[in-house]
Amino acid sequence: MSDPWFTECYRQLLNTPLAHWLETLPAQISEWQREHLHGEFSKWCKLLEKLPETTVSSKELKHSVTAGSAADISEYQQKQIEGLLKQFMPWRKGPYHIHGIHIDTEWRSDWKWDRVLPHISPLANRHVLDVGCGSGYHMWRMLGEDAAGVYGIDPTQLFLIQFQAIRHFIPAANIHFLPLGIEQMPALKAFDTVFSMGVLYHRKDPVQFLTQLKDQLRKGGELVLETLVVEGDEQTVLMAGERYAQMRNVWFLPSVKALTVWLSRLGFENIKVADINTTSPDEQRTTEWMTSQSLKDFLDPDDISKTIEGYPAPQRAVLIATKK
């Protein structure tokens, strides 16, 4: 059912600095398939197969993720595609534009990309890893910057399905989603750029996680790290209680200065702060494609500078660093 998704990836890895990944990856994917090709995932795969084959008149990845226009297809096909894509809700990272259908995701991930892009090394001809890639929105934008190969890892089944749904309309040989967590990755030490956006605060051991990211980079490779931060000095780290902004799985929110110390201690250099931004309810919100609660429900209604639990409201920083 999903074999072609991965065999194409193996083929592409062969003649790259990542070829040694093939020592472990096919066996891991086979094991994953044995465990997951049933139940809800199987149902989603059957729905994916119902997406009609269409002719995409144009595609745009440099400034958005857009495939085709409404004029390429019939009104019936457009309704059919929209109905199928809505079976894969909630759509959290985007937006996407498919044959005139606007997948208006919870996050305006394009805003984050626009903040990050001016500060990173050009991605042209680089092999890039996106750790915790979600539905793959930023992967498409990386491809739009002419990366040689884009690889995303995320263990969430629905995100894999959403990625494949978009890929149905934008077939590309050099972009791949692998249903793995960072802890399953061997120390490849081969990627030119590693992105981790919105993951660090979900990890119980942030130092181990940063080490795992470093282990994917070649010497001189670039880490692009985006995470929640708090105000403070080199010693400031907030450990939230049971919930932070209603999220249960938030652990450590360092200050930018503390995070810089962590990166330096772990063997990164040229550490720079590319951006600090307070997340607004315009950037993360409820939409027709993600109908449950969103940021405005997680902030104190009387003081949006605080979460509903009384912590500082979400502030995100982007740090860029080079592996020594």
C-alpha positions in Angstrom: 0.0 0.0 0.0 2.6 2.5 1.0 5.8 0.8 -0.3 6.3 3.2 -3.2 6.4 6.1 -0.7 9.6 4.7 0.7 11.3 2.7 -2.1 11.7 6.0 -4.0 13.4 7.4 -0.9 15.8 4.5 -0.8 16.7 4.9 -4.4 17.4 8.6 -4.0 19.7 8.0 -1.0 22.0 5.6 -2.9 24.3 8.2 -4.5 24.4 10.8 -1.7 26.4 11.4 1.5 23.4 9.8 3.3 23.8 6.4 1.6 24.8 4.8 4.9 21.3 5.5 6.2 20.2 2.5 4.1 22.0 0.2 6.6 19.1 0.8 9.0 16.2 2.6 7.4 14.5 -0.1 5.2 14.3 -2.5 8.2 12.9 0.2 10.4 10.2 1.1 7.8 9.3 -2.6 7.3 8.8 -2.9 11.0 6.7 0.2 11.1 4.6 -1.1 8.2 3.9 -4.3 10.0 2.7 -2.4 13.1 0.7 0.3 11.4 -0.9 -0.9 8.2 -4.3 -1.5 9.7 -7.2 0.3 11.5 -7.5 4.1 11.0 -4.3 4.3 9.0 -5.5 1.7 6.6 -8.8 3.7 6.2 -6.9 6.9 5.5 -4.8 5.1 2.9 -8.0 3.9 1.1 -9.2 7.5 1.1 -5.9 8.7 -0.4 -6.4 6.3 -3.2 -9.7 8.0 -4.1 -8.0 11.3 -4.8 -8.4 11.8 -8.6 -5.5 12.0 -11.0 -5.4 15.6 -12.2 -3.2 17.7 -14.5 -1.5 20.4 -12.5 -1.1 23.4 -14.8 1.5 25.1 -12.5 3.1 24.7 -9.1 4.6 27.2 -6.7 6.9 26.3 -3.8 9.0 29.4 -3.6 6.4 31.8 -2.1 3.6 29.3 -1.1 2.7 25.7 -1.5 0.4 25.8 -4.5 -0.6 23.1 -7.0 -2.7 23.9 -10.0 -5.8 26.1 -10.2 -9.6 25.6 -10.1 -9.6 25.8 -13.9 -7.6 22.6 -14.2 -10.5 20.4 -13.0 -14.3 20.2 -13.0 -16.4 21.6 -10.2 -17.3 18.0 -9.2 -13.6 17.1 -8.9 -12.9 20.1 -6.8 -15.7 19.2 -4.4 -14.5 15.6 -4.4 -10.9 16.6 -3.6 -12.0 19.0 -0.8 -14.3 16.4 0.7 -11.4 13.8 0.8 -8.9 16.3 2.2 -11.3 17.2 5.0 -11.3 13.5 6.0 -7.7 14.2 7.1 -8.5 16.9 9.6 -7.2 18.5 11.7 -4.8 20.3 9.4 -2.4 22.2 11.7 0.6 23.4 9.6 0.2 25.1 6.3 -1.5 26.7 4.4 -1.8 24.8 1.1 -3.6 25.7 -2.1 -4.6 22.7 -4.2 -6.6 23.3 -7.4 -8.2 26.5 -5.9 -8.9 24.8 -2.6 -7.5 26.8 0.3 -6.5 24.5 3.1 -6.6 27.1 5.8 -4.5 25.4 8.5 -4.5 26.3 12.2 -1.0 27.7 11.9 0.2 30.3 9.4 3.4 28.4 9.0 4.3 30.6 6.0 4.8 33.5 8.5 7.3 31.4 10.5 9.1 30.5 7.3 9.3 34.1 6.2 10.9 35.0 9.5 13.5 32.1 9.3 14.5 32.1 5.6 16.5 35.4 5.5 18.9 34.2 8.2 19.8 30.7 7.1 22.5 29.5 4.7 21.0 29.1 1.1 19.5 25.6 0.8 20.3 25.1 -2.9 22.0 21.7 -3.4 21.9 20.9 0.3 20.6 17.7 1.9 18.1 18.8 4.6 16.4 17.1 7.5 13.3 18.5 9.2 12.8 16.9 12.6 9.2 16.8 13.8 8.1 18.0 10.3 4.3 17.8 10.9 2.4 17.6 7.7 5.5 18.7 5.8 4.7 22.3 5.0 8.2 23.6 5.6 9.6 20.7 3.6 7.9 21.9 0.5 9.2 25.4 1.1 12.7 23.9 1.5 12.2 22.2 -1.9 11.2 25.6 -3.2 14.6 26.9 -2.2 16.2 24.2 -4.5 17.4 21.8 -1.8 19.0 18.6 -3.3 17.0 16.4 -1.0 14.5 17.1 1.7 13.8 14.5 4.4 11.2 14.9 7.2 10.8 12.7 10.2 7.7 12.6 12.4 6.0 9.5 14.0 2.5 10.9 13.7 0.5 8.8 11.2 -2.0 11.5 10.3 0.9 13.9 9.3 2.2 11.2 7.0 -1.2 10.9 5.3 -1.5 14.7 5.0 2.0 14.9 3.4 1.1 12.1 0.9 -2.2 13.9 0.1 -0.3 17.0 -0.9 2.4 15.0 -2.7 -0.3 13.4 -4.8 -0.7 16.8 -6.5 3.0 17.8 -6.4 4.9 14.7 -7.3 8.6 15.2 -6.6 11.4 12.7 -6.4 13.5 14.5 -3.8 11.2 15.0 -0.9 10.4 12.2 1.6 8.5 11.8 4.9 9.6 9.0 7.1 7.5 7.9 10.1 10.3 7.9 12.6 11.2 9.8 15.8 14.7 11.3 16.3 15.5 8.6 18.8 15.3 6.0 16.0 17.8 7.9 13.9 21.4 6.6 13.7 24.1 9.3 14.0 24.3 10.0 10.3 26.6 13.0 10.6 25.8 13.8 7.0 23.1 16.5 6.6 24.0 20.0 5.5 21.1 21.6 7.4 18.9 20.2 10.2 15.7 22.0 11.1 13.8 21.5 14.4 10.9 23.9 14.7 8.5 23.6 17.6 9.9 20.3 19.1 12.4 21.1 21.8 9.9 22.0 24.5 8.1 18.7 24.0 11.2 16.7 25.0 11.8 15.6 28.6 15.6 15.7 28.0 16.3 18.8 25.9 20.1 18.4 26.1 19.8 14.8 24.7 17.5 16.1 22.0 20.0 18.8 20.9 22.8 16.1 20.9 20.6 14.0 18.6 20.1 16.9 16.2 23.9 17.5 16.2 24.5 13.9 15.4 22.7 14.3 12.1 24.9 17.2 10.9 28.1 17.0 9.1 31.0 19.0 10.4 30.2 22.7 9.5 26.5 21.8 9.0 23.8 24.2 10.2 21.2 23.8 12.8 18.0 25.9 12.6 16.3 25.6 15.9 12.9 27.2 16.7 11.4 26.8 20.1 9.4 28.4 22.9 11.5 30.7 25.2 11.1 32.9 28.2 12.7 36.1 29.3 15.8 35.8 31.5 19.5 35.3 31.9 21.9 32.3 31.3 20.4 30.4 34.3 16.7 31.0 33.4 14.6 27.9 32.5 10.9 27.6 33.1 9.6 24.1 33.8 5.9 24.2 33.4 3.5 22.4 35.6 1.0 19.8 34.3 0.0 22.1 31.5 1.4 25.1 29.6 -1.2 26.9 27.3 -3.3 23.8 27.8 -0.6 21.5 26.4 0.3 18.6 28.6 3.6 17.7 26.9 5.6 20.9 27.5 8.7 20.5 29.6 11.5 23.1 29.5 11.3 26.7 28.2 14.8 28.2 28.4 15.7 31.8 28.0 17.5 32.6 24.7 20.7 33.1 26.7 20.3 29.7 28.5 19.7 28.0 25.1 22.8 29.7 23.7 24.8 28.2 26.6 23.3 24.7 26.0 24.2 24.9 22.3 27.7 26.1 23.0 28.4 23.4 25.6 27.3 20.7 23.1 29.7 21.8 20.4 28.0 24.4 18.3 29.5 27.7 17.3 28.5 30.8 15.4 25.3 30.8 17.4 23.0 33.6 16.5 19.5 34.7 17.4 17.6 35.1 14.1 14.2 36.0 15.4 12.2 36.4 18.6 8.4 36.6 18.1 5.4 36.5 20.3 2.8 34.2 18.8 -0.4 36.0 18.0 -4.0 34.6 17.7 -3.7 35.6 14.0 -0.9 33.2 13.5 -2.4 30.3 15.4 -6.2 30.0 15.3 -9.3 27.9 14.7 -10.3 27.5 11.1 -12.6 25.4 8.9 -9.8 22.9 8.6 -9.0 22.8 12.3 -12.2 23.3 14.3 -11.1 22.6 17.9 -9.7 25.1 20.4 -6.6 27.2 19.5 -4.3 29.8 20.9 -7.0 32.4 22.0 -8.6 29.7 24.2 -5.2 29.1 25.9 -4.5 32.7 26.8 -5.8 34.5 29.9 -8.9 36.4 28.5 -8.1 39.4 30.8 -4.4 39.5 30.0 -3.2 37.9 26.8 0.4 38.4 27.9 -0.2 35.3 30.0 -1.4 31.7 29.4 -4.5 30.5 31.0 -2.3 28.9 33.7 -0.5 32.2 34.4 2.8 31.6 32.6 4.2 34.0 30.1 2.4 33.8 26.8 4.1 31.8 24.0 7.2 33.5 22.7 9.3 31.8 20.0 12.9 32.2 19.1 14.9 31.0 16.1 18.5 30.2 16.8 21.0 29.2 14.1 24.2 27.5 14.9 27.1 25.6 13.2 28.4 22.2 14.2 32.1 22.5 15.1 
